[in-house]
Structure formats: structure tokens, C-alpha cells
Amino acid sequence: MKLFSNTFKMTNRYTLLVILLSIISYYLFAYTTVRTNFPKVLSYYSLLFIGFAILYQYSNLSNRTLLIIGVLFRFIFLVATPNLSDDFYRFLWDGRALLDGINPYLVLPENNPNLIAEGSTLYQGMGTMNGSHYTCYPPLNQFAFGIPALFAPNHLLTSTIVLRITLILSDLVTLYFGFKLLKHFKLDSRKIFLYFLNPFIIIELTGNLHYEGMMIAFLAASLYFLFREKNNLSAILFAAAVSIKLIPLIFLPVFYKKLGFKKWFIYGSIVCSINVLLFLPFLSQDLIDNFMSSIELYFQNFEFNASIYYIVREIGYRIKGYNIIHTVGRITPLIIIAITLLISFVRKNEKKTILFTSMLWIICSYYFLSSIVHPWYIAIPLFLSLFTKFNFPLVWSYAIVLSYSAYISSKYHENLWLVGLEYILVLGWMVVELTQWKLISKLRS
């Protein structure tokens, strides 16, 4: 199902105009927009998506030109301070602590604001909420945080620039392996620009400095070598993806049917062994306690931009009279594990097209059930959808901007009507696609 119709192609003059207007919009978004001004965020974001749709679908630009444009759009953010997220302050804190020989898993920024260079500035930037719990970022991510500290241990802007360059390079790796995967599966290689040129990816990964970009780069490379039957190399790269963000672990069972038990066991052993080795330099009982407490805090205390969870929470209020997040937080992981195992062992995942679709359903099931769905999380389903017949993650990459309405004032408060609209758009498109492909399958049979 095509998201954009292809009824005409633009002349070069109009193409240049769209590129120029996109450059202006990216500049204004990066340097004049704050997240408390939601109408402005939504307006620029919408304009950028219109430009993206036009450039992808209606222009005659070559893949090389689209690559250059995508890099150009990213470099517009080079010296900008992230305006939609303050997480990068914690990234820089952890990185500087690591370079100073301090175990980042054992210190709380709120208890040690002057422990590192510009520590007070970083702590104030990350906010009390981010600075009051122990870090939950895996070891390879910590080493990545250390790169800016290595080049600029005492300069916030330079550290931010270095961090941003590493993430731009990550997107280029994703582009490279995504392109090769699409060609390997005999799919339209241009589809990679639904990811690389997408304003959501440019803003959330390059602009707001989220490491989903680096994780997806490792995941893309891992999947490419998996389908080239280079299983050991694939496992090493998959382990690296897990050590950036833990979430790829959820995909490990889905490889079972493709690899068979023996190869799958070796694959999983490599992934687990590498991650254990990466944790060893930091290992202590306090690390285990602190890391697990952060994970538990995530599942049982935080709420943001949820879908099914908010419905369950409302039912809990009516029946119990209080927020049942602690109960739901203990049950949800079990449901997600059951769904993952069911999809992994029932579907014919030895077929590559089915395997990608299974991965997409697993990650989307996780997010639909989760109590917290930050915008940058959607980068994973968006990437996976390129290798399937589904476009609803592309719709989600636009609709996710509605979640920023929660920051419309300094006092955080979600607008559940807009959250509801987001999921109506996403789930509605998903249902339409499922219905369409089911109908096509019937007609073919």
C-alpha cells in the first residue's frame, strides 16, 4: 500500500524550492523552537513532513542526491542545543565520569553535582528526574558517551558537536546496510530514504541526540550479515546493538527458526557472552542493584504516551480507586514475553520477509502495551517496516509529535485527547493495511 500517490513529478525549480524551504524550517526548528511551544513544534514538524513527502515521492532526485540532502539537513543541527529532550546532559555526565575513572553505574548526579567538569551545569540541564536515579545505559553506550569527553572534557558545546557527529555517522551506517538489505531482498532500495530523510529521524536522533540511531546501525549491519549466512559476525554486531540499548534482546527468539537450534544457541551464546564481558569492568553488587532498580523504576513508575496501558489504568481507577501501575508493571513483561515466544515459534520465520514482519509485530506489541513510549522509540519499527508491506510506522513517525503536547507548560501534563488521536491514526492505518493485505491474499487464492 503506497502512503503517497505518484501522479506527477516536479520540475527542478520546484524541487530546489522545497529543499530551500526545508532548510529554513529545519533551522527555525533547531534554533528558535522550544518544546513548551507546542503549536510551533507541530507547525514546523508538519511543514518538514510535507517537504519530506514531496522530495521522496515527487522529485526526480537520485539516491546520491537524496543522501547529500539528508546529510545537509543533519548538519543544520550541528551547533544546536537539543530543544525537545534533556537526556543528552545525562549522556555527557556518564561519559565524563567514565573518562575520569568513575564508575557511572555507582554515582547519582544529584548527590555529586561537582564530581566532574561542568557537573553542576550538566545536572541542572538533565533535571531532577534524570539526575535522581542511577544510569540504565549498557556498557557500549557508556563508552560511546565517553567519546565527547575524550575530545572535549571541559566544553559543553564541543562535546555536543562530537556526540552529534557520532550519531550522524551511525545514520550513514544504517543507510549503507539498509540499502544493501533492500537490494538483497530485491525490494526498492529507495525505501531507505523513508528512514534516512524522515524529519522524525533527523530531529530525534541527530537533533535530540538519542542513541537509538547507533543501536539501529549495529542492528542493520547484524541483520545484513545474518542473511548473508555470516552468523558469528552477525551475533557480534547484534551484541553491540544490545550493549547500546537493551531492547534488541527481544528479537533474539525470532531467529530460532531461521538458524535452527544449534546455530541459534551459538548465536545467543555469543550475544550474551559479549555483553557479560562488556559489563565486567563495571561489575559489582552495587552495579547489579542499581541497574535493576533503574529498570524496575522504568516499568513500574514512569508513564508517557501509552495506549493500551492508559485504558487499563483507567479501568484500574474505576475498580480499585488508585493507579495500578505497579501491578501492571509486573504483569506486562510476562505478556510481552508470551507474545514474543508465540510469534517466534508459530510463524514461519525461516522466510526472511516473514521474519522482518515478526520483528515488527514484536516491537509494536511491546510499545502498544508499554506504559512509556518516548518519541525516539519509534525509530526501530520505522526501520523494520522498510522490509515489510506495512507503512503504519511511517504514519506513527509523524503522529508521535502529538506526544510533545505534554510539555506545553513547564508543569508536565499529558493531553490524552491528543494521545488518543495519535493512536487512532496509527492503529487505524494499521487496521486498514491489515484488511487490505488480507483482501489481496484472498483474491490471489
C-alpha angles and dihedrals in degrees: 000000000000115000093200124041118231104214099137144008124230127238119245091256093060092042091056089048092054091048092049093048089048091052090051092047092049090049093050091046093050100043109024105034129089124187093240088066095071097168089057093046091050094046096052092040090053092048090050091051091051089052090047092052091049095048093047100043109023106033127088092220118142123238090254091054092048088051091053091047091050091052091046092053089051094051090056085074094049099113097022123117109232107262103189101046137032095198092106090071089063090047090055091045092054092045094051092046089052093050089049090057094254120136103239091204092064104049134073115212091217091058095044108032094154098042094106138027111294087000095150091049092050092047092050090048096050092048132223094286094055094040098048099068134059119263116268099189115121123243101265088051088052090052089050089052087054093061095076089046089053093056100032113017094164106030122079099195095047090047089052091050092051091048090050093050091053089054093047088053088050091055089051090054089050090049091051098049094036089055091049092048092052091050090046090055091043091242126141103284090204088073090081087076089065081073105029097044095037112121089218091060093043094048100039100039105029098024101040095029102234119168096221081096093063092042092053090048090058091042092051091050091046093052092048093055091042090061090044087059093245092131100166094052089045091052092051091052091044088053088053090052090051090049090056095046125359095220097090088069086079089068097055097091092052091067092062098093094043094051103031123227100291097046091040091052091051090046092051092044091055091049094049095042094052092049092049089050091050090052094049097085089057099036121136137124089258090056091054092047094046095044093048092046089055091050091048090048089053095053099038107033112029126081127181136144095343126162118189090019092061090053090050090046091053091050088050091053091052095046103033101022094230142066109286095195093125092056094043090046091060095045100042096068089054091052091048091050090050092050091047093051092045093052091043098052104029102046123073094251093162083082109081097220091051091046092058091046090050090052089050093051092047095053093042092049088053093051095043089055097039124105091219128044112170115196095248091058089075091070090085099055089041091057094044092049090064088075095047137061093252127103102175092103087058088055088047091053087064100035092051089076087075088072089070089071084086089076097051088120133025087257107076112236128155121226100221092192089063092042087052091049090052093055094041088058094045099041092039091055090045091054091048090052093046090049093047095049091045090053092048091050090053092049091050092050 
